[in-house]
């Protein structure tokens, strides 16, 4: 069987403080809540054409062997393509939301090389904000 990967559908992030993480992703990244399943500890947030799933620690689908929430070991990073990409404005925006700011650099992504900026959410997860590809 041959198939082609079209795009990332969703990313799941394990959380210690689900409500704090929801606030951050809503206010800092402008991701609205798409679907809530609080009975299983899951909140799905819309990120463009993709979803960011926030999964509460101890949720019924939680598997401790897959990572530790809040320790920066529940994934390496999430990369989001953003428009417009203004590194200084993004840095200021995320600092106002209490995010730790990481390195800005030229990095390779799905569209080729381009600018990117690392920021960290309240539980230490790295988010790469990716700009447009180089011409």
Helices and strands as residue ranges (DSSP letters): E 10-15, H 18-27, E 33-37, G 38-40, E 42-47, E 50-56, G 64-66, E 77-81, H 87-96, E 100-109, E 112-120, E 126-133
